Amino acid sequence: MRRLRTALCDQLGIDLPIVQAPVGSAAVPELVAAVSEAGGLGMLALTWQTPDQARRSIRRTRELTTRPFGANLVLDFPVDDLLTVCLEEKLRIISTFWGDPSPVHGRIHRAGALHLHTVGDIPEAVHAVTAGVDVVVAQGWEAGGHVRGGTTTMSLVPAVVDAVGPVPVVAAGGIADGRGVAAVLALGAQGAMLGTRFLAAAEAATHEVYRQHLIAATGADTVHTLCFDGGWPNAAHRALRNTTLQRWQAAGSPPAPLRPGEGDLVAIDASGKNRPRYEDLMPLPGMTGDLAAMALYAGQSVSLVHDVLPAARLLHDIAGQAAATVDLLQSPAT
């Protein structure tokens, strides 16, 4: 897929300009390694792990692939110890989100690692580049999971490219197939970050109930909301409309602890721990209960998720479609 190769691929040491978004608990080493082995960039999500767990996750991923992969840290949480682990383990790609990258950037660069930072608007992108980040991830409002800004990917990406060039930009939000990858490359991005599509990868740690809801849903079934804030308050996110969201909205979207069903236990995880309504956790393998009432994170690109496939197959299909789309756009008009 040489025609898809961008300067970002050389910078990150990858073959395809496709990055797997750090989709929380679903981003287990098996998924991350499978994406990287197939030529993309897999990303661990380590923020909610202990330092020992994070170290094990990094080492397990290294057992599964010799290709580059990265780790994501959410700056709204205390992540200094986790960053120490990442750098001790000589991870060469560190991604940050939801906060000011300045306080951690020096440590990342002194360790010889590349620093990616996700932004939701132009001022945030400019600040990130001023702080020294190597790659800006411009996340559009269509994205699933936690969403930083309020501008669509189509509008945000070219504006960020213009504002921060020549620093490379990765587009995120609303991308789930090769046509989306080709589109953001046309907008000036050097890569695309996909999250919702990889939630339905065979290697992702997502419960079958969750996967089937993703397959059945359309973009119109997603809601940009503050509903599932247990564990991460005041952080907007996009998830599928479900009974929890519907009851909360019908009650006028009151704040905690005044929400309907506040304190209800809707699931039990594989370790036997009770999981309450409004928690910011997705349904994971081994859980039982009313899993459809949990946070079913999904972006508007969920309309393009029709099946569960191995990550390598997803990468192959997405890259092939992207290359074919680029060829079509470059073909002389007849």
C-alpha positions, 0 to 999 in steps of 0.5 A: 500500500505504498500509495497510502504511506505518509511521512507519519508512517516513517516517523512512527515506524508503521506501514499504514497511516491507521491508528487504533484509538485507545478505546479504554478497557477494550484496548487489551494487548491482544488488540494492540499487538494485532493492529501493530502486526498488521501494519497500523499503530496499536495503542494501549489505554493505561490511565485506569491501570495500576503501575504494575498492571500497566507494566504487565500490559506493555510487556504482554504486548511486546510478547505478541509483536515486535512492531511499534505500539503506543500508550495513552494517558488521560491528563485529567487523572494522576498519571505521573507514575504510569508515565514513569512505567511507560518510559522505564519500559522504553515505549517510544510512542506516548499519547496524551488526552484531555489536558495540558500536555506541557507538564509531561512533554519534557519527560517524554522527549528526554526519554527519546519518545514521540509525543502525540496529543489529542485536541478538540479545537484550534487553540488547543492544537496550537498550544500543543504544538507550542508545548512541543508535541510531535503529532496532533490528533484532531478529534471531531465531535462525531467520535465515540467515547470521550469527546474533547470538542464540538466541531466536526472532523470535516471542519476541524481537521483542515483548520488544524492542519493549516494552524499547526503545519508542518507538524503532522495531524492525525484525524479522529472521529467518524472514520470507520472504513477506507473511504474515511481514511482517504477523505481525511488524507485529502483534508491534509491529515497524515493518518486516521485514528479509528475507535468504534470500528475496533471495538468490534474487532475479534481481539477487543475486550468487548462483551458480545452484548456490546458488540451486537448493539454496535452492529445493530446501531446507526449514527442516529442512535448515538448521543453526545452526553454527560450521562455516564460520568461515574469515575470521570465527571464533567467529561462529555462522551458519545454513547448509544442511546439505551434505557439508562440514557432514556430514563435520565433524559426523560427526568430532565437530565438531573445531576448526580445524585438526583438521577433516576436509578442512582445507585442501582447495580446493573452488572457484576464483572468477572471478579465479582465486583458490582457495577452501578448505573451511570458508571463510565465503564463499557460492558466487558467479557465475563460480565453479567447483568443488564449490560445493555444499560451500561455505557455503550460508547460509539461514534457516529461511524457505528453505521459502518460497523456490520460484523466482528472481524480480526483486527488484521482483516480490518486493517487489510480491508480498510487499507485496501479500500482507502488505496482504491479510493485514492486511485479513483480520485486520482484517475483522469475524468472520462 
